[in-house]
Amino acid sequence: MYYSRTGKTKIAANALANKISGDLIEIKDLKNRMGILNFMRAAFDARGSKITNIEPSNVDTTNYDILCFGTPVWGSRPTPAFNTMIQNFKIAGKNIILFVTLGGANYEDVLNLMSKMTKEKGGNVIKTFAITNSGKKSDLEIENEINGMEIPL
């Protein structure tokens, strides 16, 4: 499951789903996040750990042993869409892979925060990773980076 504003997280999520032969579920933020003004508001929402209306609003996770959640990083925080996924979806007892895409390289804090949020809801984080400088990487570079990773299954 992933949220992607610009498409880079979608590329990473698709590559991960192909690598592990998993299902791919796009989460849409129903709030307009496009354009510079809306993106500035989005970063403010992320910094405030806000939630948002998403579609689908819930996903049946019953038949999954491993769940993967991907999001871009805004203002050094996960997106409101990620916050909502963790709040709404049943993840207790599930093994979780978390990943982020970001234009910079400072991802440790956001992955630690996401791990903490996930663990508080009963999820077992088995892997985290970041695709850095995603805005400058080609789709193929992102796919190759994920294909070269070890993913615990």
VOGU-3710 file (C-alpha; in Angstrom, 3 decimals, decimal comma):
1> myysrtgktk> 0,000/0,000/0,000  1,375/3,351/-0,922  0,595/7,017/-1,302  2,374/8,952/-4,036  1,995/12,622/-4,885  4,450/12,890/-7,796  4,714/9,255/-8,889  8,139/8,315/-7,470  6,699/6,396/-4,519  4,371/4,635/-6,961
11> iaanalanki> 7,373/3,473/-9,000  9,073/2,173/-5,846  5,875/0,455/-4,649  5,354/-1,188/-8,023  8,950/-2,464/-8,086  8,588/-3,838/-4,547  5,263/-5,525/-5,378  6,856/-7,140/-8,447  9,888/-8,262/-6,445  7,826/-9,988/-3,749
21> sgdlieikdl> 4,900/-10,989/-6,008  2,586/-8,902/-3,861  -0,613/-7,003/-4,429  -0,388/-3,275/-5,105  -2,903/-0,911/-3,536  -2,743/2,814/-4,251  -4,023/5,060/-1,490  -5,398/8,386/-2,649  -5,424/11,483/-0,465  -8,777/13,144/-1,087
31> knrmgilnfm> -7,353/16,553/-0,186  -5,820/18,493/-3,072  -2,032/18,327/-2,560  -0,974/19,599/-6,006  0,515/23,021/-6,667  3,008/24,947/-4,567  0,501/26,439/-2,116  -1,226/23,106/-1,518  2,141/21,391/-1,147  3,185/23,940/1,509
41> raafdargsk> -0,061/23,193/3,354  0,644/19,484/2,931  4,091/19,833/4,529  2,483/21,755/7,396  -0,085/18,951/7,816  2,712/16,357/7,811  4,725/18,283/10,410  1,594/18,355/12,574  1,093/14,562/12,226  -2,340/15,207/10,735
51> itniepsnvd> -4,591/12,584/9,204  -6,656/13,034/6,045  -9,493/11,436/4,141  -8,162/8,633/1,960  -9,536/6,223/-0,581  -9,848/3,397/0,040  -10,539/4,377/3,633  -9,765/0,856/4,803  -8,186/-2,293/3,378  -8,973/-5,832/4,497
61> ttnydilcfg> -5,582/-7,111/5,684  -6,893/-10,441/6,969  -5,254/-12,614/4,306  -1,849/-10,916/4,381  1,096/-11,971/6,531  3,295/-9,075/5,391  2,148/-5,534/4,733  4,248/-2,886/2,998  3,580/0,826/3,427  5,247/3,462/1,267
71> tpvwgsrptp> 5,072/7,238/1,386  7,005/10,313/0,362  8,578/12,426/3,108  7,173/15,916/3,653  8,738/18,285/6,154  10,819/15,424/7,582  7,622/13,521/8,413  5,401/10,867/6,840  2,440/12,150/4,871  -1,043/12,528/6,348
81> afntmiqnfk> -2,103/9,643/4,062  0,438/7,344/5,774  -0,728/8,528/9,196  -4,297/7,650/8,228  -3,325/4,218/6,877  -1,587/3,310/10,128  -4,538/4,579/12,131  -7,304/2,941/10,045  -5,862/-0,357/8,829  -5,643/-3,483/10,986
91> iagkniilfv> -1,909/-4,145/11,301  -1,684/-5,799/14,733  0,322/-9,009/14,536  1,387/-8,337/10,936  4,966/-8,157/9,690  5,491/-4,711/8,200  7,903/-3,265/5,639  8,084/0,535/5,636  9,655/2,641/2,917  9,965/6,279/1,997
101> tlgganyedv> 10,997/8,300/-1,014  12,600/11,682/-0,553  14,673/14,280/-2,304  17,227/14,507/0,498  19,178/11,992/2,495  17,938/12,522/6,066  15,509/9,644/6,381  16,476/7,910/9,624  14,266/10,060/11,848  11,174/9,670/9,671
111> lnlmskmtke> 11,632/5,887/9,407  12,097/5,700/13,188  8,888/7,707/13,673  6,989/5,493/11,229  8,312/2,383/12,979  7,206/3,740/16,346  3,714/4,536/15,001  3,468/1,058/13,478  4,629/-0,713/16,642  2,140/1,277/18,737
121> kggnviktfa> -0,629/-0,225/16,586  0,769/-3,756/17,086  2,689/-4,134/13,821  6,052/-5,916/13,705  8,453/-3,860/11,563  10,768/-6,283/9,737  12,408/-3,861/7,285  12,667/-0,180/6,535  14,322/1,503/3,598  14,544/4,808/1,783
131> itnsgkksdl> 14,880/5,745/-1,848  16,815/8,999/-1,621  17,016/11,761/-4,207  13,975/10,138/-5,786  13,076/13,263/-7,739  16,394/13,060/-9,557  16,390/9,318/-10,181  14,980/7,714/-13,263  12,240/5,122/-12,950  14,774/2,447/-13,921
141> eieneingme> 17,234/3,573/-11,223  14,510/3,271/-8,581  13,481/-0,160/-9,857  17,101/-1,360/-9,917  17,697/-0,105/-6,384  14,726/-2,083/-5,072  15,572/-5,170/-7,130  19,034/-5,188/-5,526  17,656/-5,178/-1,962  17,189/-8,137/0,304
151> ipl> 13,565/-8,291/1,393  12,703/-10,670/4,274  9,701/-12,818/3,424
//
